Amino acid sequence: MTQLSVNVNKIATLRNSRGGSIPNVLKLSEIILDSGAHGITVHPRSDERHITKQDVFELKEFLESYNEKITKLGISKKEYNIEGEPSERFLELVLKAKPDQATLVPVKPGEITSDHGFDFRDPKTFVTLKPIVEAFRKEGIRVSLFMETDFTFYDQVTLLGAERIELYTGPFAHAFDADVQKGIQIFESYQQAAIEANKRGLGVNAGHDLDTNNLQVFAKLPFLEEVSIGHRLMAQSIVDGLGNTVKEYLKVLSQGNES
């Protein structure tokens, strides 16, 4: 089954808007995992507008304790995925936190959210990423790169030594919102990208504006190993409750695997 990693940035955003510790990122992460999610994702930006450095290490300790408890019950380990820009700041943070997976994402100053994948037409991209990927791999941290569907860049990902790509699904989700058939047409480019990534030995993750509607199509993506979902899942949870929403996402993902 495709793994569901829940991005808890928006929980931290709500907390930070008022200060203090309500809502509590750790308590809600526990509800998320108890409801069946396979992992937790965070994107600690340099301005700490949602996830803070303190959150990163508190979540690390929480997941270590949680995994110790569930493995004794024969339940599979829950993973920790940290996203961020290829920088010295992020490198240092990840090497200290030692998550299961580090997802490198190109970041533009002032952006609201990540909205594009890495562009290897600029030779500086490869040069910047190479030492960071190597440092993560040396510590046994799986590396994923945030990419678009232009698979001509995937050879560069392989040369860097990254194990996975995370497909940026914003264009698919926005097309699907406007017209389901347009979304289905765009989905074809994601199918081809996933096939080409697999040919190169790369695992396939995906994320950005996926929800229980468009996942009825996207969950059928070949070789899809993991989806990382935050904003729309959290928005739905306001209406349906956090535990119920996680379970609904898992249900849709499992139907994709059956086809």
Backbone torsions as a table, in degrees:
resi	resn	phi	psi	omega
1	MET	NA	140.9	174.5
2	THR	-59.7	131.9	-178.5
3	GLN	-78.4	144.6	175.9
4	LEU	-111.2	114.8	172.2
5	SER	-106.6	123.8	-175.4
6	VAL	-95.4	124.8	178.0
7	ASN	-82.5	122.2	-174.5
8	VAL	-102.0	17.6	178.8
9	ASN	-54.6	-43.3	-173.9
10	LYS	-67.6	-27.8	174.4
11	ILE	-63.3	-44.3	179.0
12	ALA	-67.1	-35.8	177.7
13	THR	-59.2	-46.1	179.5
14	LEU	-64.1	-44.0	178.0
15	ARG	-59.2	-48.0	-175.8
16	ASN	-67.3	-23.2	-179.5
17	SER	-66.8	-19.2	-178.8
18	ARG	-120.0	-20.9	-174.6
19	GLY	88.7	171.2	-179.8
20	GLY	81.9	-150.5	-174.4
21	SER	-129.5	21.3	179.7
22	ILE	-117.2	125.4	-2.2
23	PRO	-72.2	153.0	-175.5
24	ASN	-88.0	118.9	-175.9
25	VAL	-60.8	-40.4	-177.5
26	LEU	-69.2	-44.1	-179.3
27	LYS	-63.8	-41.3	-179.9
28	LEU	-73.9	-30.4	173.9
29	SER	-63.5	-36.1	177.9
30	GLU	-65.2	-41.5	176.5
31	ILE	-61.2	-42.8	-179.9
32	ILE	-59.4	-47.2	-178.6
33	LEU	-71.5	-39.3	177.3
34	ASP	-62.6	-25.3	-179.7
35	SER	-84.2	-1.4	173.2
36	GLY	114.0	-6.6	178.5
37	ALA	-59.9	152.5	-174.3
38	HIS	-93.8	-9.6	-179.6
39	GLY	-177.3	176.3	179.9
40	ILE	-122.0	135.8	175.9
41	THR	-116.2	140.9	172.2
42	VAL	-135.6	153.9	174.7
43	HIS	-128.3	87.6	-178.3
44	PRO	-77.1	96.3	-179.9
45	ARG	-75.0	161.3	-175.8
46	SER	-64.6	-29.0	-180.0
47	ASP	-84.4	-4.4	178.6
48	GLU	53.0	37.9	-179.0
49	ARG	-71.3	-16.9	170.9
50	HIS	-133.3	-87.5	180.0
51	ILE	-71.9	129.5	179.4
52	THR	-101.0	168.6	175.4
53	LYS	-59.2	-39.3	177.8
54	GLN	-61.7	-41.1	177.3
55	ASP	-58.2	-42.9	-177.1
56	VAL	-55.7	-45.6	-175.9
57	PHE	-81.8	-29.7	174.3
58	GLU	-67.2	-39.0	176.9
59	LEU	-67.4	-36.7	176.4
60	LYS	-58.7	-48.7	-179.9
61	GLU	-65.5	-40.6	179.0
62	PHE	-61.1	-47.1	-177.8
63	LEU	-67.0	-36.8	176.7
64	GLU	-61.0	-44.4	179.1
65	SER	-67.5	-42.7	-179.2
66	TYR	-62.9	-44.6	-179.0
67	ASN	-67.0	-36.1	177.1
68	GLU	-61.0	-39.2	-179.4
69	LYS	-70.0	-46.2	-173.0
70	ILE	-78.1	-30.0	179.8
71	THR	-66.2	-28.5	175.8
72	LYS	-67.1	-22.4	179.5
73	LEU	-95.2	4.4	179.6
74	GLY	80.2	18.2	-179.9
75	ILE	-97.0	138.7	-177.1
76	SER	-63.0	146.6	179.6
77	LYS	-59.2	142.6	174.4
78	LYS	-93.1	138.6	-174.2
79	GLU	-96.4	156.3	177.7
80	TYR	-116.4	121.7	-179.4
81	ASN	-119.4	123.6	178.4
82	ILE	-114.4	125.9	179.4
83	GLU	-101.6	150.6	174.6
84	GLY	174.9	172.4	-177.7
85	GLU	-77.6	153.7	177.9
86	PRO	-75.6	90.7	-177.0
87	SER	-142.5	165.7	176.3
88	GLU	-62.7	-38.3	178.8
89	ARG	-58.5	-49.6	-177.2
90	PHE	-70.2	-38.2	177.6
91	LEU	-57.1	-48.9	-179.3
92	GLU	-62.2	-42.6	-178.4
93	LEU	-63.1	-46.3	-177.7
94	VAL	-67.4	-40.9	-179.7
95	LEU	-65.0	-27.4	176.2
96	LYS	-81.1	-38.6	-176.3
97	ALA	-80.6	-27.9	179.3
98	LYS	47.9	63.1	175.8
99	PRO	-72.7	173.2	175.2
100	ASP	-71.3	-33.9	-176.4
101	GLN	-142.0	139.3	171.5
102	ALA	-115.9	124.3	178.8
103	THR	-106.2	113.2	179.7
104	LEU	-84.9	131.9	-173.0
105	VAL	-132.1	133.1	173.9
106	PRO	-71.3	132.4	-176.0
107	VAL	-121.7	132.0	175.0
108	LYS	-100.7	139.2	177.4
109	PRO	-56.5	131.6	176.1
110	GLY	82.6	-0.2	-178.6
111	GLU	-67.8	149.0	177.3
112	ILE	-77.3	-42.6	179.6
113	THR	-151.5	164.6	178.4
114	SER	-64.8	130.4	-174.3
115	ASP	-137.4	21.8	177.2
116	HIS	-167.1	157.2	177.3
117	GLY	-94.4	177.4	178.7
118	PHE	-67.3	141.6	179.1
119	ASP	-113.1	108.3	-176.6
120	PHE	-86.4	6.6	173.0
121	ARG	-67.1	-26.3	174.7
122	ASP	-87.7	114.2	-177.2
123	PRO	-59.7	-20.7	179.3
124	LYS	-65.4	-25.9	-179.0
125	THR	-60.4	-50.0	-179.5
126	PHE	-63.0	-44.7	-177.9
127	VAL	-62.1	-39.5	-179.6
128	THR	-70.0	-41.5	-174.4
129	LEU	-75.7	-33.8	-170.0
130	LYS	-55.1	-52.8	-178.1
131	PRO	-66.5	-28.9	-179.9
132	ILE	-72.7	-44.9	177.0
133	VAL	-60.2	-44.7	-179.4
134	GLU	-62.3	-39.4	179.7
135	ALA	-66.2	-40.7	178.2
136	PHE	-66.7	-46.3	-178.6
137	ARG	-61.3	-38.0	180.0
138	LYS	-59.5	-31.5	-179.7
139	GLU	-92.8	8.8	177.8
140	GLY	76.6	19.5	179.2
141	ILE	-93.7	122.4	178.0
142	ARG	-66.2	137.8	-176.1
143	VAL	-114.6	131.0	175.3
144	SER	-124.8	142.4	178.2
145	LEU	-113.2	135.6	179.7
146	PHE	-75.8	115.9	-171.7
147	MET	-133.6	159.1	172.4
148	GLU	-97.7	-173.1	-171.5
149	THR	-84.0	1.4	177.2
150	ASP	-74.7	95.4	-172.6
151	PHE	-76.7	-2.4	175.2
152	THR	-65.6	-18.7	177.9
153	PHE	-85.2	-12.1	-170.4
154	TYR	-68.6	-24.5	175.4
155	ASP	-62.8	-34.9	178.0
156	GLN	-66.3	-38.3	177.8
157	VAL	-60.7	-44.2	179.2
158	THR	-63.2	-44.1	180.0
159	LEU	-62.2	-31.8	178.5
160	LEU	-69.7	-25.0	-178.0
161	GLY	96.1	7.5	175.5
162	ALA	-69.1	147.7	-177.3
163	GLU	-92.7	-24.4	-176.3
164	ARG	-140.3	163.3	164.3
165	ILE	-115.3	152.8	167.7
166	GLU	-113.1	113.3	-179.6
167	LEU	-70.6	127.7	175.6
168	TYR	-75.2	111.1	-171.5
169	THR	-98.4	10.1	179.0
170	GLY	-55.3	-49.6	-179.8
171	PRO	-58.7	-39.9	177.6
172	PHE	-64.1	-48.7	-176.5
173	ALA	-63.1	-41.5	-178.3
174	HIS	-69.9	-37.3	176.0
175	ALA	-65.9	-41.3	-179.8
176	PHE	-63.6	-38.5	177.7
177	ASP	-60.3	-40.5	-176.9
178	ALA	-76.2	-39.8	-177.0
179	ASP	-162.7	120.8	-176.0
180	VAL	-56.6	-41.7	-178.5
181	GLN	-65.6	-35.4	176.2
182	LYS	-65.3	-39.5	177.4
183	GLY	-61.5	-42.8	179.5
184	ILE	-64.2	-38.0	178.2
185	GLN	-63.8	-43.8	179.3
186	ILE	-66.9	-32.2	-179.7
187	PHE	-56.7	-29.3	179.9
188	GLU	-59.2	-36.2	179.2
189	SER	-69.0	-31.4	177.0
190	TYR	-71.4	-37.2	176.4
191	GLN	-60.5	-46.6	179.6
192	GLN	-63.7	-40.4	179.2
193	ALA	-62.4	-42.6	-179.9
194	ALA	-64.5	-40.1	178.6
195	ILE	-64.3	-43.6	-179.8
196	GLU	-67.2	-37.5	177.2
197	ALA	-63.0	-43.6	179.5
198	ASN	-62.6	-38.6	177.7
199	LYS	-58.8	-30.1	-177.8
200	ARG	-92.8	6.9	178.8
201	GLY	79.7	15.7	-179.2
202	LEU	-95.2	136.6	171.0
203	GLY	-75.9	159.1	-175.1
204	VAL	-120.9	117.9	169.1
205	ASN	-109.3	171.1	178.0
206	ALA	-155.1	153.3	176.5
207	GLY	-177.8	148.7	171.2
208	HIS	129.5	110.3	176.3
209	ASP	59.5	28.3	171.0
210	LEU	-79.8	143.8	179.5
211	ASP	-147.3	-178.8	-174.8
212	THR	-70.5	-12.8	174.6
213	ASN	-84.2	-59.3	-175.9
214	ASN	-71.9	-19.7	176.8
215	LEU	-69.3	-18.2	176.1
216	GLN	-63.1	-24.5	172.7
217	VAL	-95.7	-50.4	-170.0
218	PHE	-69.2	-26.7	179.1
219	ALA	-62.9	-15.4	178.5
220	LYS	-84.8	2.3	-179.5
221	LEU	-59.0	129.2	179.0
222	PRO	-64.3	141.2	174.7
223	PHE	67.1	18.0	-178.8
224	LEU	-73.3	115.5	-177.1
225	GLU	-94.6	-36.0	-173.7
226	GLU	-154.5	141.6	168.2
227	VAL	-117.3	139.6	176.6
228	SER	-112.4	117.8	-171.6
229	ILE	-133.2	131.5	-179.3
230	GLY	-129.5	-72.2	-168.4
231	HIS	-56.0	-53.6	-174.8
232	ARG	-72.2	-32.2	176.4
233	LEU	-64.6	-44.2	179.6
234	MET	-66.2	-37.6	178.2
235	ALA	-63.6	-42.7	178.3
236	GLN	-66.1	-32.8	-177.3
237	SER	-67.3	-23.1	176.5
238	ILE	-62.2	-34.9	180.0
239	VAL	-87.2	-46.2	-169.2
240	ASP	-100.8	-9.0	-174.9
241	GLY	91.5	146.1	-172.9
242	LEU	-66.0	-49.4	-179.1
243	GLY	-61.0	-44.8	-179.9
244	ASN	-63.0	-37.9	-178.6
245	THR	-67.7	-44.3	177.4
246	VAL	-58.1	-44.2	-179.3
247	LYS	-64.0	-36.4	179.7
248	GLU	-67.8	-40.5	176.4
249	TYR	-62.1	-43.4	179.5
250	LEU	-62.6	-37.5	178.6
251	LYS	-62.8	-45.4	-179.9
252	VAL	-64.9	-42.2	179.2
253	LEU	-61.9	-39.6	-179.3
254	SER	-66.8	-32.7	177.7
255	GLN	-67.6	-33.1	177.0
256	GLY	-65.1	-36.1	-179.6
257	ASN	-71.4	-22.5	-177.2
258	GLU	-76.5	-20.9	-173.6
259	SER	-80.7	NA	NA
